[in-house]
Amino acid sequence: MATGSADSPATLYGPVSLLLGVIALIAAVFAGFIGIAIPFLFGSLAVTFGFLGLARKLNRGQCAIGLTAGSLSVLYPIFLAGALGV
C-alpha cells in the first residue's frame, strides 16, 4: 500500500465539505417546505469537514467554499425564523 498524502482519506475532506455545503445551502432555501433539520445536519457536517480539511491543508479552496456554504445554510433558517417572528 502506498503511503503519502495523495492516498490519504483526508484528501476527501474538501470535496465532501463542498458537496455537503451546496446540498445544505439548497435545502436551506427550501427550508419552509422540507424543514430545518436537513440544512442543520448537512451544514454542520460541511463545516466540520471544512475545518478538518483546512487544518490538514488539503484542497483548501474546496474546504473554504464548503465551510462558507455550510455556515450560511446553518445561519439562514435561524435568521429567517427570527425575522418572521416564529
Stockholm file with secondary structure:
# STOCKHOLM 1.0

chainA/1-86         MATGSADSPATLYGPVSLLLGVIALIAAVFAGFIGIAIPFLFGSLAVTFGFLGLARKLNRGQCAIGLTAGSLSVLYPIFLAGALGV
#=GR chainA/1-86 SS CCCSGGGSGGGGHHHHHHHHHHHHHHHHHTHHHHCSHHHHHHHHHHHHHHHHHHHHTSSHHHHHHHHHHHHHHHHHHHHHHHHHTC
#=GC SS_cons        CCCSGGGSGGGGHHHHHHHHHHHHHHHHHTHHHHCSHHHHHHHHHHHHHHHHHHHHTSSHHHHHHHHHHHHHHHHHHHHHHHHHTC
//
